[in-house]
Amino acid sequence: MEILLIMAVFIGLMYFMMVVPQKKRAEQQRKMLDSLEPGSRVLLNSGIFGTIRARGEQQLVIELAPGVEVTVLKQTVVRTANPDEEEFEYADDQIAAAPVDSFVADSLEQAPATPVEGELTTGEDAPTGAAQTEPAEQPSDTIYQPGDNAIYQPGSNEVSATDDAGERPQER
């Protein structure tokens, strides 16, 4: 009977030491998430600072830098950011003067109209009657049997093979 009493006290102590603080932290996190408003600076669990632009039931739109917005789950917010933690400030007037999708034709290099000598051509551009060349290397005529041991020697492009008895395999 004493052992059951000691176990009950131990389980109760574990409950109050582990579960109650966890519930308090979860409640604090929920209150913090409910208090977030657009314009608040927050720290995400990835270590990224951002400003809340829009808030939904499960998601937030966070502006990371001027013009750079991401959609994240509310649970990714660790806490609100303190102004003294941040080393950099971004102003909305720092956005580049040129539009993002502007096109500068001079910066692109034109592709050559004709193939370069030695370049492989296929399809419709290939010259008719092109000479067929033999493959540079023929496949090996060595027959490998199940149980053969192949040994690769570094510095060599060849693999030596021996069977279980240590002899070379048969050649065709």
SVG drawing of the C-alpha trace seen along z (x, -y; Angstrom):
<svg xmlns="http://www.w3.org/2000/svg" viewBox="-10 -57 57 79">
<polyline fill="none" stroke="black" stroke-width="0.4" points="0.0,0.0 2.9,-2.4 4.4,-1.8 1.1,-2.8 1.0,-5.9 4.6,-6.8 3.9,-6.2 0.7,-8.3 2.7,-11.2 5.5,-10.8 3.0,-10.8 1.3,-13.9 4.6,-15.7 5.6,-14.9 2.2,-16.2 2.7,-19.5 6.4,-19.8 5.9,-19.1 2.3,-19.5 1.2,-22.7 4.2,-24.8 3.7,-23.5 0.0,-24.6 1.0,-28.0 3.5,-28.5 0.9,-27.4 -1.6,-29.9 1.0,-32.7 1.8,-31.8 -1.9,-31.9 -2.4,-35.3 0.7,-36.6 -0.7,-35.4 -4.1,-36.9 -2.5,-40.3 -0.6,-40.5 -1.7,-43.4 -0.7,-44.5 2.5,-46.6 3.9,-44.6 7.5,-43.5 7.9,-39.8 10.6,-37.1 9.9,-33.9 11.1,-30.5 13.6,-30.5 15.3,-33.5 13.9,-35.9 12.5,-39.3 9.5,-40.7 6.5,-43.0 3.0,-41.7 1.1,-43.1 -2.1,-41.0 -3.6,-38.6 -6.0,-35.6 -7.3,-32.9 -4.4,-30.6 -1.9,-32.6 0.0,-35.8 1.5,-37.8 4.9,-38.9 7.0,-41.6 10.7,-40.6 12.0,-43.6 10.4,-46.3 8.4,-44.5 9.3,-41.0 6.3,-39.3 5.8,-35.7 2.7,-33.9 3.4,-31.9 1.4,-30.0 0.8,-31.9 2.6,-29.2 5.9,-30.2 5.9,-33.5 8.1,-33.0 7.6,-36.5 7.3,-40.2 10.6,-41.8 12.1,-44.5 13.4,-47.6 16.8,-47.3 17.4,-43.8 17.4,-44.9 20.6,-46.1 19.1,-47.2 16.2,-49.4 14.3,-49.4 12.4,-52.4 9.8,-52.0 11.6,-54.6 14.6,-52.3 12.8,-50.3 14.8,-50.3 13.8,-53.1 13.7,-50.7 10.6,-48.5 11.3,-44.8 10.2,-43.5 12.1,-46.0 13.9,-44.5 17.3,-45.6 18.0,-44.0 21.6,-45.2 22.6,-43.0 21.7,-39.8 24.2,-38.1 22.8,-36.9 23.2,-33.2 25.2,-32.4 23.0,-31.8 25.2,-29.0 26.7,-26.1 30.2,-26.5 32.7,-24.2 32.9,-20.8 29.5,-21.4 27.2,-18.4 24.0,-19.2 20.9,-17.1 17.4,-17.2 16.5,-19.5 19.8,-21.5 22.0,-18.3 23.6,-18.1 22.3,-15.3 24.5,-12.3 26.5,-12.9 29.1,-10.3 28.4,-7.7 31.4,-7.1 32.2,-4.0 32.0,-4.2 35.4,-4.9 35.3,-1.9 33.7,1.5 32.0,3.2 34.0,5.9 33.7,9.5 34.4,10.8 31.6,13.0 31.0,12.4 29.3,15.3 27.3,14.9 29.7,14.9 32.5,13.2 34.5,10.6 35.2,7.4 38.1,5.3 38.5,1.7 42.1,0.4 42.3,-3.4 44.2,-5.3 43.1,-2.8 40.0,-2.9 39.8,0.9 38.2,3.3 39.9,6.6 37.6,9.5 38.3,12.9 36.0,15.7 35.7,17.3 38.8,19.5 40.9,16.4 41.0,17.1 40.1,14.8 36.7,15.3 36.3,16.9 36.6,14.9 34.2,15.5"/>
</svg>
